[in-house]
Amino acid sequence: MVVRQETHPGAGAAATPPEFRAAVESMQAARLRPEVFCEEMPAPQRIAPHSFALSADVTVDDTDVGTGRIILLHDPDGNDAWDGTFRCVAYARAEIENDMITDPMLPSVGWTWLVEALEAHGASHTAPSGTVTRVATDSFGGMADEGGTAQIEIRASWTPLDPAALGDHVEAWGELLCTAAGLPPVPDGVTAMPSRRGQRGPGH
């Protein structure tokens, strides 16, 4: 995948800090499960001087069961709200069983999925924040036969303590997507295959 490091207009590629380039390279080296199809997406240009973004879909039996994105922001001058010069912003959405939508514990469980994924992958961080939203959709009239659907949406941001190890954070985000989509964890001793950017991972 070709790396496009977003900067403010007029900044020029030559102005891209080496620490940001290293962070992006680490993100690209992340190893994801073969069910996760990940590729680069346009990054926001007005939030920070430098940014990079990935999007992903979780596919099982040719059916998309989850989607998300992760954005890396970098401001060499620092940002008080971030408590640092880098910030990860992540989003995950997945279909869930309709009866789960009324479970009062679902939001806290969704947040725990993120926290545990970051810990499991050694993605050291600080200043986490975010929201967990339950979305229920009912169909009427000519669409009544389609029944209702339910989704969980997790939006979060955190400050990585080691920007050179951003791959760990991407892998944690990938695990969050799979957990939210209901995929069982990878058994101990089994290594997840790399998810190649721009094409389906091995086995698809």
N, C-alpha and C positions, 0 to 999 in steps of 0.2 A: 504494500500500500504506500502510495506517495504521501509523504508528510507535508501538510500545508499548515504552517504555523501562523495563525491569524494575528495581525497587529493593527493598530489604528491607522487610518489612511495617512500616508506620508512617512510612516515610521521606517518602512523598508525592511526587507528580509535580513539585511546585514546587521540591523539593530537588535535582532533576536538574541537574548542573553544565552550563553552556553549552558547555564543551569536549567533553563527552560527546554532547550534542545535535548538535554540528557533526560529530563523528566518525560518528554514525549517519546523518546526512544524506549524508555522503560515501559511505558504504557503499551507500546506496540509489541513488546516482547512477552506480554502476559499470555499465559496458557489458560484457555477456556475449554469447557466441555464441548464435545462435537455437536450437541443440540443447540449451541449458541452461535448464531451467524452474526458476526460483528464487522463493522466497517466504519470508515471515517465519515463524519457529517460536518456540514458548515458550523463553525463555532461562532458564538456571539462576539461582536467586536466592540461593544460599548461598555461592557461591564468592567473590563480590565485591559491593560495595554497588550497583553498576550493571552491567547486562549487556544485550546485544542479540544476536539470533541469526538466521541465515538458513540454510535448507536448500535443496538443489538436486538435481535428477535430470537425467542426461544421456540424451536420447532420440534414437535413430536409427531411422528407418522404423517408428515407433510401438513400438519396443522399448527399454526402459530398460537401458542398458549401464553406467551408473555412478550413484553417489549420494554425497552428502556434506553437510557442514554447516560453518559457520564462526561462531564466537562471539566477540564483543568483550566483554572484562571491563574494568572501570574502578574503581580505588580511589584517590580523591583523596589519601589519606594515603600512597600509595606501597606497594610490596610488594618486599621485598628479593629474593625469588626471581625477580621479573620484571625487576628492574633498571629500574623505571619505574612509572608509574601506570596504563598500559594494557597489555593482553595479548590477543593473538589466539590462539584455539585452533581448529584446523581438523582435519577428518576427511574422507577420501576413500576410496571403495571401488569397485572395478571388476572386471568379469569379464576374465580373461586366458586365453590358450590353455593347455591342460592341460600341454603339454610345457615351458612357461615356469616352472612351479612348481619344477622341479628345478635351475634355473639359479642357481648360487651368487651371481651378480652382481645378481640381481633386486632384493634389498633396497637395495643402494647405488644402483642405477639409479633406483629409486623415490624415494629421497631427493634425488637429483640433479634429478629432475623438479620437485620443490618449489623447490629452491634456484634453479634456472634460471628458473622462472616468476616468482619474486619479483624476481630481477635484471632480467628482461626488462621488467617493468612498473614498474620504478623504485620498488618497495616497500621503502624503506629500513627496516632493522630491526636488532635486536641480540638476543643471548641465545636463539638458536634451539635447540630440542630436540624429539625425537620418536622414533617407532618405525615400522618398516615390517614388516608381517606377511604371510606367504604362507599362504593357506587352501586346502586340497584337500579335496574332498568326493567320496566314492564311494558308489554306490547298490547295494543288495542286495535279494534276494527279489523281491517284486512290483514293486520300483522299479528292478531291475537294468537294464532296457532304457533307462532314462534316461541311463545312463552317468555319468561323473564330471564335476565342474566345478572350476574353479580361480579364485581371486580374489586380488587384492592390496589390502591395507588400509594406508593411510598416516595416521598420527596425529601431529600436530605443533603446536607453540606457539612464538610469538616475540613480541618486544616492538617495536611500531612506533615509529619515531623521530619521525614526523610524524603524530599522530592525526588531523589535519585532512585527510589524504590517504589515508584508509582505503579509498577506492574502488580505489586501486591494489592493495591487498592482496586485496580481493574479486575483482578481475579476475585476479590471479595464482592465487588458489584455483580460480577457474573454469577457467583454463587447465590447472591440475593435474588437475582432474576429467576434462577432455577428453583430455589426454595419457594418463592411466591407462586410459581407456576405449578407446584406440587410434585416436582421431580424428586425421586429418592436421592439421598446423598451418595457420592461416589464411595464405594467400599474401601476400607483401609487397605493399603498396599496396591491400589489401582491408581495409576497416574492418568489424569485427564489429558487428552490429546490437544495439541494446539488448534485453536480455531483460526483458520487462515483468512485474513482480511480479503474481502471481495469475492469469496466463494464459500460454499458449504464446507463445514469441517469434515474430517474423515468419517466415513460411514454414511454420508448423505450425497 
